[in-house]
């Protein structure tokens, strides 16, 4: 499939979750895929970890924010 930029936020899939525990702290996990061509935008080699956070809710919220920023950036300047 040829590289195809997304036109709206609906053209992206954001999968936000967490890993960890109260003892170790919670880390946000994220996967962002551009649905128009299946391109994986995140994670990428060298991507830093999100966290640690005190709660899983904080970790997921941070991952969602990061996902939204990645989508906005790709809409403005698509990575092709």
BADO-947051 format. One record per residue: residue number from 1; x, y, z of N, C-alpha, C, O, CB in turn. Coordinates in nm, 3 decimals. Glycine has a CB too. Example, Ala and Ser with C-alpha at 12.3 -4.5 7.8 and 13.67 -1.06 7.14 Angstrom:
BEGIN
<site 1 <1.319 -0.569 0.780> <1.230 -0.450 0.780> <1.320 -0.330 0.780> <1.424 -0.332 0.846> <1.131 -0.447 0.905>>;
<site 2 <1.285 -0.225 0.708> <1.367 -0.106 0.714> <1.290 0.003 0.787> <1.341 0.114 0.804> <1.408 -0.060 0.572>>;
//
This chain:
BEGIN
<site 1 <0.085 -0.117 0.000> <0.000 0.000 0.000> <0.090 0.125 0.000> <0.181 0.134 0.082> <-0.097 -0.001 0.124>>;
<site 2 <0.066 0.219 -0.090> <0.149 0.340 -0.094> <0.121 0.430 0.026> <0.011 0.427 0.082> <0.123 0.417 -0.225>>;
<site 3 <0.221 0.509 0.067> <0.200 0.603 0.178> <0.083 0.696 0.147> <0.077 0.758 0.041> <0.327 0.686 0.206>>;
<site 4 <-0.011 0.704 0.242> <-0.130 0.786 0.224> <-0.154 0.866 0.350> <-0.183 0.808 0.455> <-0.254 0.698 0.189>>;
<site 5 <-0.142 0.999 0.344> <-0.162 1.078 0.465> <-0.306 1.073 0.514> <-0.399 1.057 0.435> <-0.122 1.223 0.440>>;
<site 6 <-0.323 1.087 0.644> <-0.456 1.096 0.702> <-0.514 1.235 0.677> <-0.441 1.333 0.668> <-0.452 1.065 0.852>>;
<site 7 <-0.645 1.242 0.666> <-0.712 1.370 0.643> <-0.777 1.424 0.770> <-0.790 1.545 0.787> <-0.817 1.356 0.534>>;
<site 8 <-0.817 1.333 0.860> <-0.881 1.372 0.986> <-0.831 1.281 1.098> <-0.764 1.181 1.072> <-1.037 1.365 0.974>>;
<site 9 <-0.865 1.315 1.221> <-0.826 1.233 1.335> <-0.885 1.092 1.326> <-0.831 0.998 1.384> <-0.870 1.299 1.465>>;
<site 10 <-0.996 1.078 1.254> <-1.059 0.947 1.238> <-0.974 0.851 1.155> <-0.999 0.731 1.153> <-1.195 0.963 1.173>>;
<site 11 <-0.873 0.904 1.088> <-0.784 0.822 1.005> <-0.669 0.761 1.085> <-0.575 0.707 1.027> <-0.729 0.905 0.891>>;
<site 12 <-0.676 0.769 1.216> <-0.569 0.717 1.303> <-0.629 0.631 1.413> <-0.741 0.653 1.458> <-0.487 0.833 1.365>>;
<site 13 <-0.551 0.532 1.455> <-0.589 0.449 1.569> <-0.488 0.474 1.680> <-0.368 0.461 1.658> <-0.595 0.296 1.531>>;
<site 14 <-0.538 0.509 1.798> <-0.453 0.531 1.915> <-0.486 0.424 2.017> <-0.600 0.411 2.062> <-0.472 0.675 1.975>>;
<site 15 <-0.384 0.347 2.054> <-0.399 0.242 2.155> <-0.317 0.284 2.276> <-0.194 0.274 2.275> <-0.354 0.102 2.099>>;
<site 16 <-0.383 0.330 2.381> <-0.316 0.377 2.501> <-0.344 0.281 2.616> <-0.459 0.242 2.639> <-0.360 0.521 2.537>>;
<site 17 <-0.239 0.244 2.687> <-0.255 0.155 2.802> <-0.143 0.183 2.901> <-0.082 0.290 2.900> <-0.253 0.005 2.757>>;
<site 18 <-0.116 0.086 2.988> <-0.012 0.103 3.089> <0.049 -0.032 3.121> <-0.005 -0.137 3.085> <-0.069 0.169 3.219>>;
<site 19 <0.164 -0.027 3.188> <0.224 -0.145 3.247> <0.289 -0.103 3.377> <0.314 0.015 3.398> <0.328 -0.212 3.150>>;
<site 20 <0.315 -0.198 3.463> <0.377 -0.168 3.591> <0.284 -0.197 3.707> <0.181 -0.263 3.692> <0.419 -0.024 3.595>>;
<site 21 <0.323 -0.147 3.823> <0.247 -0.172 3.946> <0.269 -0.057 4.043> <0.348 0.033 4.017> <0.289 -0.307 4.011>>;
<site 22 <0.196 -0.061 4.155> <0.214 0.043 4.257> <0.357 0.044 4.310> <0.411 0.149 4.343> <0.115 0.021 4.372>>;
<site 23 <0.417 -0.074 4.316> <0.554 -0.085 4.369> <0.655 -0.022 4.274> <0.743 0.053 4.318> <0.589 -0.231 4.393>>;
<site 24 <0.644 -0.052 4.146> <0.742 -0.005 4.049> <0.704 0.126 3.983> <0.788 0.193 3.923> <0.764 -0.109 3.943>>;
<site 25 <0.576 0.164 3.994> <0.524 0.281 3.923> <0.462 0.235 3.792> <0.493 0.127 3.742> <0.636 0.385 3.897>>;
<site 26 <0.375 0.317 3.738> <0.303 0.283 3.615> <0.363 0.360 3.498> <0.388 0.480 3.508> <0.153 0.314 3.629>>;
<site 27 <0.385 0.290 3.388> <0.437 0.351 3.266> <0.328 0.349 3.161> <0.259 0.249 3.143> <0.564 0.276 3.216>>;
<site 28 <0.314 0.461 3.091> <0.219 0.466 2.981> <0.273 0.390 2.862> <0.392 0.397 2.832> <0.189 0.611 2.943>>;
<site 29 <0.187 0.316 2.794> <0.225 0.249 2.669> <0.136 0.303 2.558> <0.020 0.338 2.581> <0.212 0.093 2.682>>;
<site 30 <0.192 0.308 2.440> <0.120 0.372 2.330> <0.155 0.308 2.198> <0.269 0.269 2.173> <0.152 0.521 2.326>>;
<site 31 <0.055 0.298 2.113> <0.073 0.258 1.974> <-0.018 0.349 1.892> <-0.137 0.361 1.921> <0.039 0.105 1.950>>;
<site 32 <0.039 0.413 1.790> <-0.038 0.501 1.700> <-0.018 0.450 1.558> <0.095 0.438 1.510> <0.006 0.652 1.714>>;
<site 33 <-0.129 0.420 1.491> <-0.126 0.368 1.355> <-0.210 0.459 1.266> <-0.323 0.494 1.300> <-0.178 0.221 1.348>>;
<site 34 <-0.152 0.497 1.151> <-0.229 0.573 1.052> <-0.308 0.470 0.970> <-0.249 0.388 0.900> <-0.135 0.662 0.959>>;
<site 35 <-0.439 0.474 0.980> <-0.524 0.371 0.920> <-0.528 0.379 0.768> <-0.557 0.278 0.703> <-0.665 0.384 0.974>>;
<site 36 <-0.499 0.492 0.710> <-0.507 0.506 0.565> <-0.405 0.420 0.492> <-0.428 0.378 0.379> <-0.488 0.650 0.526>>;
<site 37 <-0.291 0.393 0.558> <-0.189 0.310 0.494> <-0.126 0.208 0.590> <-0.035 0.135 0.551> <-0.081 0.397 0.436>>;
<site 38 <-0.174 0.204 0.714> <-0.122 0.107 0.810> <0.013 0.142 0.870> <0.074 0.058 0.936> <-0.113 -0.024 0.746>>;
<site 39 <0.060 0.262 0.847> <0.193 0.300 0.898> <0.191 0.315 1.049> <0.105 0.383 1.106> <0.240 0.430 0.832>>;
<site 40 <0.288 0.250 1.115> <0.307 0.262 1.259> <0.385 0.391 1.286> <0.501 0.403 1.247> <0.381 0.137 1.318>>;
<site 41 <0.320 0.486 1.353> <0.385 0.614 1.383> <0.452 0.613 1.520> <0.548 0.686 1.544> <0.283 0.726 1.377>>;
<site 42 <0.401 0.529 1.610> <0.456 0.519 1.745> <0.423 0.383 1.799> <0.309 0.339 1.782> <0.402 0.632 1.838>>;
<site 43 <0.512 0.312 1.864> <0.644 0.357 1.905> <0.746 0.349 1.790> <0.723 0.279 1.691> <0.693 0.274 2.024>>;
<site 44 <0.854 0.419 1.805> <0.963 0.417 1.709> <1.092 0.393 1.786> <1.096 0.413 1.907> <0.971 0.549 1.627>>;
<site 45 <1.195 0.351 1.718> <1.324 0.327 1.783> <1.370 0.454 1.854> <1.373 0.562 1.795> <1.431 0.282 1.680>>;
<site 46 <1.404 0.440 1.980> <1.453 0.553 2.058> <1.344 0.630 2.131> <1.374 0.728 2.200> <1.525 0.646 1.970>>;
<site 47 <1.218 0.587 2.117> <1.109 0.655 2.189> <1.129 0.637 2.340> <1.156 0.527 2.387> <0.968 0.599 2.144>>;
<site 48 <1.115 0.746 2.414> <1.135 0.739 2.558> <1.011 0.683 2.627> <0.901 0.686 2.572> <1.169 0.877 2.615>>;
<site 49 <1.031 0.631 2.748> <0.919 0.579 2.826> <0.837 0.694 2.883> <0.889 0.803 2.907> <0.970 0.487 2.940>>;
<site 50 <0.711 0.669 2.904> <0.622 0.768 2.963> <0.602 0.731 3.111> <0.532 0.634 3.142> <0.485 0.775 2.887>>;
<site 51 <0.663 0.807 3.198> <0.645 0.779 3.340> <0.776 0.765 3.412> <0.881 0.798 3.357> <0.563 0.655 3.360>>;
<site 52 <0.772 0.717 3.532> <0.663 0.647 3.599> <0.559 0.744 3.659> <0.589 0.859 3.691> <0.718 0.557 3.707>>;
<site 53 <0.438 0.692 3.672> <0.327 0.765 3.733> <0.279 0.690 3.856> <0.305 0.570 3.870> <0.211 0.786 3.632>>;
<site 54 <0.209 0.760 3.944> <0.160 0.698 4.067> <0.038 0.611 4.044> <0.014 0.516 4.119> <0.128 0.805 4.168>>;
<site 55 <-0.040 0.641 3.940> <-0.162 0.562 3.913> <-0.165 0.519 3.767> <-0.104 0.581 3.681> <-0.289 0.643 3.949>>;
<site 56 <-0.239 0.411 3.743> <-0.254 0.366 3.605> <-0.333 0.466 3.523> <-0.309 0.481 3.403> <-0.322 0.229 3.601>>;
<site 57 <-0.427 0.536 3.586> <-0.506 0.637 3.515> <-0.417 0.751 3.464> <-0.437 0.800 3.352> <-0.616 0.694 3.608>>;
<site 58 <-0.321 0.793 3.545> <-0.228 0.898 3.501> <-0.143 0.850 3.384> <-0.118 0.926 3.291> <-0.137 0.942 3.618>>;
<site 59 <-0.100 0.725 3.389> <-0.018 0.669 3.282> <-0.097 0.662 3.151> <-0.044 0.698 3.046> <0.033 0.528 3.320>>;
<site 60 <-0.221 0.617 3.157> <-0.305 0.609 3.037> <-0.335 0.748 2.982> <-0.332 0.768 2.861> <-0.436 0.535 3.068>>;
<site 61 <-0.363 0.843 3.071> <-0.391 0.981 3.027> <-0.270 1.041 2.956> <-0.285 1.109 2.854> <-0.430 1.069 3.147>>;
<site 62 <-0.150 1.016 3.008> <-0.028 1.067 2.945> <-0.010 1.004 2.807> <0.028 1.072 2.712> <0.096 1.039 3.033>>;
<site 63 <-0.037 0.874 2.796> <-0.024 0.806 2.667> <-0.125 0.862 2.567> <-0.092 0.882 2.450> <-0.045 0.654 2.684>>;
<site 64 <-0.247 0.887 2.612> <-0.350 0.943 2.522> <-0.310 1.083 2.474> <-0.326 1.115 2.356> <-0.487 0.950 2.593>>;
<site 65 <-0.258 1.166 2.566> <-0.212 1.301 2.527> <-0.102 1.292 2.422> <-0.105 1.362 2.321> <-0.161 1.380 2.651>>;
<site 66 <-0.007 1.205 2.447> <0.104 1.187 2.352> <0.051 1.140 2.217> <0.095 1.188 2.113> <0.208 1.087 2.407>>;
<site 67 <-0.043 1.046 2.219> <-0.103 0.997 2.095> <-0.172 1.108 2.018> <-0.161 1.116 1.895> <-0.202 0.886 2.125>>;
<site 68 <-0.244 1.193 2.089> <-0.310 1.306 2.025> <-0.211 1.402 1.962> <-0.237 1.456 1.854> <-0.395 1.380 2.125>>;
<site 69 <-0.100 1.425 2.029> <0.005 1.513 1.975> <0.066 1.454 1.848> <0.094 1.526 1.753> <0.114 1.538 2.080>>;
<site 70 <0.087 1.323 1.848> <0.144 1.257 1.731> <0.048 1.267 1.613> <0.091 1.294 1.500> <0.175 1.109 1.762>>;
<site 71 <-0.079 1.246 1.637> <-0.180 1.257 1.530> <-0.183 1.399 1.477> <-0.183 1.419 1.355> <-0.321 1.216 1.582>>;
<site 72 <-0.186 1.497 1.565> <-0.188 1.638 1.520> <-0.066 1.671 1.436> <-0.077 1.738 1.334> <-0.196 1.732 1.641>>;
<site 73 <0.050 1.624 1.479> <0.173 1.651 1.405> <0.170 1.584 1.268> <0.214 1.642 1.169> <0.295 1.602 1.485>>;
<site 74 <0.118 1.460 1.261> <0.113 1.391 1.133> <0.011 1.454 1.039> <0.031 1.456 0.918> <0.081 1.243 1.153>>;
<site 75 <-0.098 1.505 1.093> <-0.194 1.575 1.009> <-0.133 1.702 0.951> <-0.158 1.737 0.835> <-0.321 1.608 1.089>>;
<site 76 <-0.053 1.772 1.032> <0.009 1.897 0.985> <0.122 1.870 0.884> <0.134 1.939 0.784> <0.064 1.976 1.103>>;
<site 77 <0.203 1.767 0.913> <0.316 1.731 0.827> <0.328 1.580 0.823> <0.399 1.521 0.904> <0.450 1.796 0.876>>;
<site 78 <0.260 1.517 0.730> <0.256 1.372 0.726> <0.395 1.310 0.706> <0.476 1.357 0.627> <0.165 1.326 0.615>>;
<site 79 <0.419 1.203 0.781> <0.540 1.125 0.765> <0.512 1.022 0.656> <0.439 0.926 0.678> <0.585 1.056 0.900>>;
<site 80 <0.571 1.043 0.538> <0.542 0.955 0.424> <0.658 0.865 0.389> <0.648 0.786 0.296> <0.504 1.036 0.304>>;
//
